[in-house]
Amino acid sequence: IVNVHSLRRGAAEAIEAIAHGDERSSKVVGKTIEEIDLPEGSTIGAIVRNGEVIIAHDDVVVQQDDHVIMFLVDKRKIREVERLFQVGLTFF
């Protein structure tokens, strides 16, 4: 996770996370947005890839080094989002 910003006086959180790894070591890389098991109350709004903003649709595939912009209505779920973007041991 690169950045976390509170929105609406803490009513929601905007999170920027970088997708690391590959299809074997990541829970997000190589998956469509629809396939990602997001924590309840969270949504992916956009992906920044090579300086280009891609509006998130269910069929967009997350690639390595994408910056994923997410919104969370429950900041207690930030830890779950962090785990979602951690790479497995096969990455190293």
Secondary structure, DSSP 4 states (H G I P E B T S, - for coil): --EEEEETTTTEEEEEEE--S-TTT-SSTT-BGGGS-PPTTEEEEEEEETTEEEE--TTPBP-TT-EEEEEES-GGGHHHHHHHTPPPGGG-
